[in-house]
Amino acid sequence: MSPHRNVIIIGSGPAGLTAALYAARANLKPLLIEGLEAGGQLMLTTMVENFPGFREGIMGPDLMADMRAQAERFGTEIIQGNVAKADLSRRPFKLEVSDKVMFTETLIIATGASARLLGLPSERTLLGHGVSTCATCDGFFFRGKPIAVVGGGDSALEEATFLTKFASKVTVIHRRDTLRASKIMQDKAFENDKIDFAWNCEIEDILDVSKGVVTGVRVRDVVSGDRTDLPVDGVFIAIGHTPNTGLFAGQLEMDRNGYIVTGKGTATSVPGVFACGDVQDHVYRQAITAAGTGCMAAIDAERWLDHVPMDVAEKTTTT
C-alpha cells in the first residue's frame, strides 16, 4: 500500500463511499479509511424506503454493502481502522492510522455525526425496531400509531410536528416544565391537536426488549418520582447530534456546535481539505444528501488537484 496518495477519504457512510466511487472513476486511486464501525448510521437502520432507485426499499446494511462493493469495483482501496492523528498544517497532509503513517495531497472528511442517545441498554437494542433518531427517515412506518418524541429543543418540536402527518398521537417527553425551543416552534406545537406533552419526565426504560419491538416507555416524573408506562409504538430521540470532528479541532474552521464550515462547494478553511455529509450538514442529515455532497467533494478534490503544480507520482515523501 502506497503511503502517499492523491486522495484519502475518512469515513464509510453514504458520503464517504460516494466520494470514493467518484474519485476512483476519475482515476485518482483513492484510499478510504472506513473506521472501526463501518457503514455509518445506516448500519443501524432496518428498511430504507427513501433512497432513490429502490422502489421496494432496501435494508440499511445491504445498501451500504452495495455502495462499498461499487466503490471497490472501480479501484477504491479500503482499509479498516481509525485515524489517530491528522496534521493539516502543510501538504502533503499527514495521517496516523494504527501503526501506519500516510500522506495525501487532498483529504475528504466524511466522518459523519453521531445522534445523542439516552444511554439506556433497551434503547440500543431496539434501535431500528421502533427506536429512531430520524423522523423524516422513519416516520412513514408509524402511520396511525402513537409515538413519543424525547427532547425540548427546536429539533424535537420540528420532529414532533412532522410526525403528526403519520402518527395518531405524538407525546413529547421533556425533563423540564418549559421548552428550549424557539417561540414560533413552541406555538406551532401547542396549537397542534395531535401533540401532547409529558412535562418534568424522563424515560427510564423502553419496552419491550423481550418482544423485539417497542410497545411503550416507562417514564419517571422527576418532581414526584412517580413512574408510569406510556403505550407507544415508536420512540424518536431528538436531543441533538454530535459531529465527529474532534480529530480536526483547532485545524479547521467549525461552527459553535462543532460542524465543519464549508465555503464554495465542499471546500474547508484549509486548501485541499474537503468535507461532506453529516460532518458539515446539521440541517438535512439524509443519506441521499450525504451521498450528493460526497459526489461534490470528489469532484472538488479532482479539480483542485488539476491546479497542483507538482505531480504526486514525482514527489518523494519524507517523514
N, C-alpha and C positions, 0 to 999 in steps of 0.2 A: 504494500500500500504506500503510495507516494505521500510524503509528509507535506508537500506543497501543492496547493490546489488553486484552481481558478475560482471555484465556488464551494463553500461549505454551508450546509443548512443545518440548523439546530432545531429539532422538533419534528415529530412524525404524525401530526394530525392532518386534517384536510389541507391546511395552509402549507405545511412543510412538504407534504407529498406532491401537491400540485406544483409547487416551486421546483421540486426535484424533477418532475416529469418535463416541465418546460425547459429547464436548464439542460437536461440530458438530451432533449431533442434539438437543442441549439449546439450540441457537441461540446458542451463545457465540462463534461465528465464530473458531475457534482458528487460530493460526498455528503451523505445525510447521517447525522448523529441522532438516533431515534430516542435516546433516553432509556431509562430502565423500565418505565411504564409506557410502552409504545402504543401509538394509535390515538392518543388524546382522549377527550371526553366522550367521543362516540363509542369507545370501548365499553363504556358504562351504560350505553343506550340499547334498548331492545330493538323495536321496529322503527325505522326511519322512513317516513312517508312523504317528506317534503324535499327530497333531493331529486332534481330533475333527471329523467331517464329511467326511473324505476316505478312504473305505474302501479305495480303491486306492492311497492315498498321493499325495503331490504334491511336486514339486521345490521345494526351499527358495526359490530366486529367484522361482518362479511364485507361491508362497504370499504372499511379500512384495509382489509386484506387485499381486495381487488385493486385499490389505489396503490398499495405498496408494490404489488406484482407488476402493475403497469409502469410504475416509475423504474423498477428494476429492468423491465424488458428493454427499455431504451438506454440502459447503461448507467443508471444511478447505482453507486456503491453505498450500501447501508451498513452501519455498524451500531451495535448496542453499547450504551454507556452514557454517563453524564459528563458534561463539561464542568470540570472543577474550577477552572480559572480562564478568563479571557482578557487579553491585553489588546485594547483597541487604540493605543496611543500612537502607533505607527504601522505602516504597511511594510511587509505583509502582516496581517493580524495573526496573533499567536493564541492558540487554544491548547489547554492541557486536558486530556481525556484519559482517565485512569493513569497508566504509566507511559502514555504517548504524548508527544508534543507535535502539534500540527500547525501549519501556516497556510493562510489563504489570502488571495487578492481581494475577494469580496466575501461578505458574510451575510447570510439571510437568517434572521431571527424569527422563529415560528414556535416559540416556547409556550404560547397559549396563556390562559388564565384559569385558575382553579376556583370553583364555586366554594364559598364558605359553607360549611355544614355545621350541624348542631353538635356532632360528636357522639351520637348515640349508636351503639352497635346495630340496632334494628334498622337505623337509617341507611347505613352502608349496605346491609343485607338486602333491603328492599328497594335500593336504588335501581330504577328501570322496571320495577314491578309495582308501581304505584307512587313511589317517591321520585320526584323530578326537580331539576333546577332550571328548567326552561319551559315557560308556558307556551310560547309560540311553537316549540318543538312538539310538545306532548298534549296540549290542551284538547285536541280533537278526540283523544282516546277517552275523555271523560264526559262525553255528551250525555246530558240528562242525569248526571251523578253528582252527589255532594262532595265537595273537596275543601281542603284547608290550605291557606297561604300563611307562611310564617315570615314575619317582618313588619316594620312600621315606617319604612322609608319610601321614597318615590318608586323604587323598583318593585317593592311589594304591592303597592296600590296599583301600579301600572299592570302588573301581572294579574292581580285580582280582578281588575276591571276587564281585562282581555278575556279572562277565563269565564266571565259571566255569559259570554257568547255560546258557551258549551254546557257549563255545569248547571245543575238545578239550583245549587246554592253554594256560595263561597263564604267561608268563615276565615276572617283574618285574625290570626293569633299573635298578640303583641304583649311583650313583657311589661309594658308601662301602660299608663292610662291616658297618654297623649301620643300622637304620632309625630315622627320626624319629617314626614313628607311635606312638600310644598302645599300651600293652602289650596291651590287650584286642583291638585291631585286629591286632597282630602275632600273637598266639596264634591268632586265627581264621584268619589267612593261613597260618601254619606248619602248622596241622592240616588244611588243605585239600590233598588229594592232587593236585588239578589245577594247583596253583600251584608253580612253580619260581622260583628267584632267580638272577640273574646279578650277583654282587657285584663291587664295585670296577670297574664297567664304565660306559662312556658310549657313546652312539650317534654314530658318525662320519658315517654316511650311511644313507639309507633307499632301498631298492631296490624297484622298478626304474622309474625315470622314463621310460625308453625304451618300456616296455610300458604305461605309463599307470596301473598298479596296483601296490600293494605286494606284493612277493614275498619280502621279507626285510629284515633290518637288518644293517649292518656295525658291530660293537661292538669297542671297544678296551679292553683291560684297563689301567686307569690305573696299576697297580703294575708289571706286567711289560712293558707296551707291546704285547703280542700282540694281533693282530686276528683276529676270527672272524666269519663270516657266519652269521646265525641265520635259518633259513627261517620266516617268519610271513606271514600274510595280512592282518594288521591291526596298527596301532601306535596305542596310546592314550596321549596326552601328558597326564600328571596331575601337573604341577609347580606348579599353582596358577593363580589368576586375579587380575587387577589391575582394580579398579573404576575407571571413568573419571570420577573426582571431583576431579581437580586444580584444575579451574575454581572449585570451591567451598571449597577449603581455607581454614580459618580463619573461614568464614562459616556453616557448618552443622555440627551435631554428627555425628561419624563414629566408627566403632569403630576398634580398633587396626589393622585391616587396610585402612582407608580406605573402607569401605562406609557409605553414608548411613544414619543411625539414624532409623527411623520409629516414631512412637508409635501413637496411635489411628489405625487405617486407614493412610493413606499420608502423614500429616502429618509434616513435619520439625520441626526446632527453631526454624525461622523461620515465623511465621504467614503463610499464603498461598503457601507453597512446599511442593510435594508431590513425592514420589519413588516410582518404580515400576520393576518389572523387576529385572534383574541388578545394577543400581547399588545396590540395597538388599537384595538377596537372595543370600546366599552359600550357601544350603542346597539349594534345589531347582533353580534355573537351567534351567528348561524354557520352551519357547516358550509353552505353554498357561498356565503360572503367571505368566509375564511379562504375557501378554495380560489375565489376570484382574486383576492389580494395576493395569494401565493403565486398565481399566474403573473400578476403585475410585478411582484418582486423579482421573479426570474427574468422578465423582460427588462426591468430596470437595471439589474446586475449585468445582463448581457450588453446593453447599450453603454453602461458605464465602463465596462472592460474594453469596449471598442475605442475608448479615448485614453486608455492607459498606454503610455509610450513604450513600456518595456514588456516584452512577451514573457509570460510565466515560464515557458519552456526554456528560455535563455537565462533565467536567473539562477543564482546559487544561493540557497538559503543557509543561513548560519544561525545558531542559537546564541 
